[in-house]
Amino acid sequence: MSLSNVFDIAGSGMNAQSIRINTTASNIANAESASSSVDETYRARKPWFAVMQKAHLEVNEHNQFQELTGNTGAGVQVMGIVEKDAPLQLRFQPDHPMANEDGYVYYPNVNIVEEMTDMMASSRSYQMNVEVLKTAKQMLQRTLTLGQ
C-alpha cells in the first residue's frame, strides 16, 4: 500500500463521519418535533456504511497477473441513510395544538442519549482520520528531505 492510498482511505473516512455527524444533528434538531399522525412524524435516520474493496494483483510463477484471493479495504463508502424502525413516542397531551382527536401527539423515535453518543464517536473518528492524514503528510515530507 502506498502513502497515496492512505490519503484516499482517510479522506473517505472523514467524508463518512461528516455524513454521520450531519444525520445525528438532524435527529437531535427534530427530537421534539410534534405531529398529529404517524405518517407525518419524523423518524431518526442513520447512515449505512460499507467497506470499499480493492482487489490486488500479484504475479504468479508464469509471469501472469492474477487477483489475490483476499480483498483489502480501500476506505469506507456511504451506502445510504436509513430510517430507524424503533416505535414512535405517543404522548397524551390533549391541550397540544397538534393533538389528534384522541388527544395524543406523536413524537420522533429519537433517543437523545444515543444521538449524543453517536455524535461524540463520529467526532473522534473524524479527528483520528485527520491525524492519519497529518502523519502521512509528515512521512512524505521527511521522505523528500532524505536526499538532502
Beta strands, then each sheet from edge to edge (+ up, - down):
strand 1: 45-54
strand 2: 57-59
strand 3: 65-67
strand 4: 72-83
strand 5: 89-92
strand 6: 104-107
sheet 1: 1+ 4-
sheet 2: 2+ 3-
sheet 3: 5+ 6-
end
